[in-house]
């Protein structure tokens, strides 16, 4: 079951890297929330009601439901539907994504230890790579926000991969980090959207007040 969930998560990352419509981005972010929840339930050996509650809030309520809803509202409000025309073509991004997957497999195999789940470690490295790739190769701030959310998932998966028992503080820290990241970037998008017709990242340098 773990391998199936990890494979599905990796496929969602590949699709995310080449997707051009922001609605697809939002749907895939929601799907990843459900997949992360499934991975957590399968891999974590010692579960109690508090851990299950916290994981459910973080993955199902926040990642799978709240964040996609939040993203769709931004899309509809600002009327941004596709990636910037100056973004790197999908074919080249796909090649870079495949290269990142191979690199993630090699890196995870090199760093694997007795208490580390190599499959999940590979997926977490690949998730981190795709998040950074989207931030680097896309121009719109909305794409950058998606990249940050993917990186948040990578941190979450990494915390599970290095130990079957997830530390409570890591869960709380990740949840707060996601909330603050989305809140800050949303404020920036709304501010830029009210002043610029182009929501490019270069407009950040023009905001002074």
Secondary structure, 3 states (H helix, E strand, C coil): CHHHHHHHHHHHHHHHHHCCEHHHHHHHHHHHHHHHHHHHHHHCCCCCHHHHHHHHHHHHHHHHHHHHHHHHHHHHHHCCCECCCCCCCHHHHHHHHHHHHHHHHHHHHHHCCCCCCHHHHHHHHHHHHHHHHHHHHCCEHHHHHHHHHHHHHHHHHHHHHCCCCCCHHHHHHHHHHHHHHHHHHHHHHHHHHCCCCCCEHHHHHHCCC
